[in-house]
Amino acid sequence: MSGHSKWATTKHRKGAQDAKRSKLFSKLSRIVTVAAKTGGDPKPENNASLAAAIAKAKSYSLPKDKIDTAIKKAFGGGDSANYEDVTYEGYGSGGVAIYVEALTDNRNRTAADVRAAFTRAGGSLGATGSVAFQFERKGEVVVEKTAAPDEEELLLAVMEAGGDDLEDTGEDWVVVTAPAEVMNVKTALEAAGVEVKGAELTMRATTPVEVMPETVKKVLRLIDNLEDSDDVQEVFHNMAMTDEVAAALEED
C-alpha cells in the first residue's frame, strides 16, 4: 500500500511551525474552541469534532491546560468571537493547486491576507471550485514506526479497525480512513495496543503533479506566506512526492 500523504509532504512545515510555536498554539486552540462550540458539548466522548480537534492539538504538543482553556472559551469562558470556516482556492508556481482552510471572525480581513499571500509568491487566487475537485477529504491516523508492530501485524490491525489504506512515509505509518471514521479507527488501533502519534482530517490530492525542485521552493514560499495569517489553519497542495521534491523539502 502506498500513496500521497500530507504528513509526508509537510514534515518540514511542522518544523517551520515549531519555530512559531505561539502562533501555532493559537491556531490549534481556536480549532478546539470552534469544535467544542459547534459540537455543543465540552466532553470529547460526546463530541466527535472536539475529539478530532483535541487529537490534532495533541499531535502538535499543545499543552493540556491550553486545550482545557480553549474548551472553556466555547462555553462562556472569555471568547465572544464567532468564527466560521472559509476556504480559498488558487494556483501556485507551475500550476500547483492550492487549497486553503481558514477559521475567521472577519471574512474581509482573511480574504485580503490570502489574496496578498498569493500575489507576493506569484500565484493566483481562483474562484470557489477552481481546484477543490482535485482533492478529496480523508482521515489520517499516524503511527510512529519505532513504536509500531511489524508491517504485517499493523496491517491486520488496520483492517480490523476499519482503515482503508496503510502508507509508508519513511519515519511513520499513515493509516488512511474515511473522514467520518478517523476517530473510530484511532480508538480501535489504540485498543489493539498500537501507539498513535496523531489523527486528523486532511485534503488529499487525487491527481498529484510532478514539478521541478525550483518550483517546489516557490510553492513553499507561497505556503509560508499563507500560514503567516493567524486565520489560516491548513494549506494543501497537489505536488507529487518525488525524490526531487523530498530533497527540496529537506533543504528548505
GUTIFI-203808 format. One line per 4 residues: their letters; for each residue x, y, z of C-alpha. Coordinates in nm, 2 decimals. Layout:
% GUTIFI-203808
a	X:Y:Z  ...
This chain:
% GUTIFI-203808
msgh	0.00:0.00:0.00  0.13:0.34:-0.09  0.02:0.69:-0.18  0.04:1.06:-0.11
skwa	0.02:1.17:0.25  0.00:1.52:0.39  0.22:1.41:0.67  0.50:1.30:0.43
ttkh	0.50:1.62:0.23  0.46:1.86:0.52  0.70:1.73:0.78  0.92:2.04:0.72
rkga	0.61:2.25:0.76  0.57:2.12:1.12  0.93:2.21:1.18  0.87:2.56:1.05
qdak	0.56:2.59:1.27  0.75:2.48:1.57  0.97:2.79:1.53  0.65:2.99:1.55
rskl	0.51:2.80:1.84  0.30:3.08:1.98  0.11:3.13:1.65  0.07:2.75:1.60
fskl	-0.07:2.71:1.95  -0.31:3.00:1.90  -0.44:2.83:1.58  -0.48:2.49:1.74
sriv	-0.66:2.65:2.04  -0.90:2.82:1.80  -0.98:2.49:1.63  -1.05:2.33:1.97
tvaa	-1.28:2.62:2.07  -1.48:2.61:1.75  -1.51:2.23:1.76  -1.64:2.24:2.12
ktgg	-1.88:2.52:2.04  -2.02:2.37:1.71  -2.05:2.02:1.87  -2.24:2.17:2.17
dpkp	-2.06:1.95:2.43  -1.74:2.00:2.62  -1.68:1.63:2.65  -1.49:1.47:2.36
enna	-1.65:1.14:2.41  -1.99:1.31:2.32  -1.85:1.54:2.06  -1.67:1.38:1.76
slaa	-1.55:1.71:1.62  -1.39:1.81:1.95  -1.23:1.46:1.99  -1.07:1.51:1.64
aiak	-0.96:1.86:1.73  -0.80:1.75:2.06  -0.62:1.46:1.88  -0.48:1.71:1.63
aksy	-0.38:1.96:1.90  -0.20:1.69:2.10  -0.01:1.57:1.79  0.14:1.92:1.78
slpk	0.21:1.91:2.15  -0.05:2.17:2.26  -0.04:2.15:2.64  -0.34:2.01:2.82
dkid	-0.41:2.33:3.01  -0.43:2.52:2.68  -0.67:2.26:2.55  -0.89:2.29:2.86
taik	-0.89:2.67:2.84  -0.99:2.65:2.47  -1.28:2.43:2.55  -1.39:2.66:2.83
kafg	-1.39:2.96:2.59  -1.65:2.78:2.38  -1.89:2.79:2.67  -1.86:3.15:2.80
ggds	-1.50:3.13:2.92  -1.40:3.47:2.77  -1.40:3.43:2.39  -1.70:3.61:2.24
anye	-1.58:3.59:1.87  -1.79:3.39:1.63  -1.56:3.20:1.40  -1.67:3.05:1.07
dvty	-1.50:2.81:0.83  -1.39:2.96:0.50  -1.19:2.81:0.21  -0.99:2.96:-0.07
egyg	-0.85:2.80:-0.38  -0.59:2.90:-0.63  -0.27:2.81:-0.81  0.10:2.85:-0.72
sggv	0.40:2.83:-0.94  0.40:2.55:-1.20  0.02:2.53:-1.19  0.03:2.36:-0.85
aiyv	-0.32:2.35:-0.70  -0.35:2.52:-0.35  -0.65:2.46:-0.12  -0.66:2.68:0.19
ealt	-0.88:2.63:0.50  -0.93:2.91:0.75  -1.12:3.00:1.06  -1.21:3.36:1.08
dnrn	-1.43:3.62:1.26  -1.37:3.87:0.98  -1.40:3.74:0.62  -1.28:4.07:0.47
rtaa	-0.95:4.06:0.67  -0.89:3.69:0.59  -0.96:3.73:0.22  -0.72:4.03:0.20
dvra	-0.45:3.83:0.37  -0.49:3.53:0.15  -0.50:3.74:-0.17  -0.18:3.92:-0.07
aftr	-0.01:3.59:0.01  -0.08:3.46:-0.34  0.02:3.78:-0.50  0.36:3.80:-0.32
aggs	0.45:3.45:-0.42  0.35:3.49:-0.79  0.04:3.27:-0.75  -0.32:3.34:-0.84
lgat	-0.63:3.32:-0.62  -0.91:3.14:-0.80  -1.29:3.11:-0.77  -1.46:2.87:-0.54
gsva	-1.44:2.52:-0.70  -1.14:2.60:-0.92  -0.92:2.34:-0.75  -1.14:2.17:-0.50
fqfe	-1.22:1.89:-0.75  -0.85:1.79:-0.74  -0.87:1.70:-0.37  -1.08:1.46:-0.16
rkge	-1.14:1.47:0.22  -0.98:1.18:0.41  -0.88:1.10:0.76  -0.52:1.02:0.86
vvve	-0.40:0.83:1.17  -0.03:0.85:1.21  0.17:0.57:1.38  0.55:0.62:1.45
ktaa	0.75:0.33:1.32  0.97:0.30:1.62  0.67:0.23:1.84  0.47:0.02:1.58
pdee	0.44:-0.35:1.54  0.58:-0.51:1.23  0.41:-0.42:0.90  0.21:-0.74:0.87
elll	0.07:-0.72:1.22  0.00:-0.35:1.18  -0.18:-0.40:0.85  -0.40:-0.66:1.02
avme	-0.48:-0.42:1.30  -0.56:-0.15:1.04  -0.80:-0.38:0.86  -0.98:-0.49:1.18
aggd	-1.00:-0.12:1.29  -1.18:-0.02:0.96  -0.89:0.17:0.80  -0.88:0.20:0.42
dled	-0.51:0.20:0.35  -0.17:0.19:0.51  0.11:0.41:0.37  0.49:0.42:0.45
tged	0.62:0.78:0.48  0.96:0.68:0.60  0.96:0.77:0.97  0.58:0.70:1.01
wvvv	0.30:0.48:0.90  -0.01:0.67:0.79  -0.35:0.49:0.81  -0.59:0.64:0.56
tapa	-0.96:0.64:0.66  -1.30:0.77:0.55  -1.35:1.12:0.70  -1.62:1.01:0.94
evmn	-1.42:0.71:1.06  -1.09:0.87:1.16  -1.16:0.88:1.54  -1.32:0.53:1.54
vkta	-1.01:0.39:1.36  -0.78:0.58:1.60  -0.96:0.44:1.90  -0.97:0.09:1.77
leaa	-0.60:0.09:1.69  -0.52:0.22:2.04  -0.74:-0.05:2.19  -0.54:-0.31:1.99
gvev	-0.22:-0.18:2.15  -0.10:0.04:1.87  0.06:0.37:1.98  -0.10:0.65:1.78
kgae	0.11:0.97:1.71  -0.17:1.18:1.57  -0.50:1.19:1.39  -0.67:1.45:1.18
ltmr	-0.88:1.52:0.87  -0.70:1.63:0.56  -0.75:1.70:0.19  -0.55:1.46:-0.03
attp	-0.47:1.53:-0.39  -0.65:1.29:-0.63  -0.41:1.37:-0.92  -0.07:1.48:-0.78
vevm	0.15:1.67:-1.03  0.53:1.63:-1.07  0.72:1.96:-1.06  1.08:2.07:-1.07
petv	1.27:2.14:-0.74  1.28:2.52:-0.82  0.90:2.51:-0.85  0.87:2.33:-0.51
kkvl	1.06:2.62:-0.34  0.84:2.88:-0.49  0.53:2.69:-0.38  0.67:2.66:-0.03
rlid	0.72:3.03:-0.01  0.35:3.07:-0.10  0.25:2.83:0.17  0.47:3.01:0.42
nled	0.30:3.34:0.32  -0.04:3.19:0.37  0.05:3.04:0.71  0.16:3.37:0.83
sddv	-0.20:3.46:0.86  -0.35:3.39:1.20  -0.67:3.29:1.04  -0.53:3.03:0.80
qevf	-0.54:2.68:0.96  -0.43:2.44:0.68  -0.28:2.47:0.34  -0.29:2.17:0.10
hnma	-0.12:2.13:-0.24  -0.11:1.86:-0.51  0.27:1.83:-0.56  0.37:1.47:-0.61
mtde	0.62:1.34:-0.35  0.90:1.26:-0.59  1.26:1.22:-0.48  1.34:1.56:-0.61
vaaa	1.05:1.71:-0.41  1.17:1.53:-0.10  1.52:1.67:-0.14  1.38:2.02:-0.19
leed	1.17:1.98:0.13  1.47:1.88:0.33  1.68:2.17:0.20  1.41:2.43:0.28
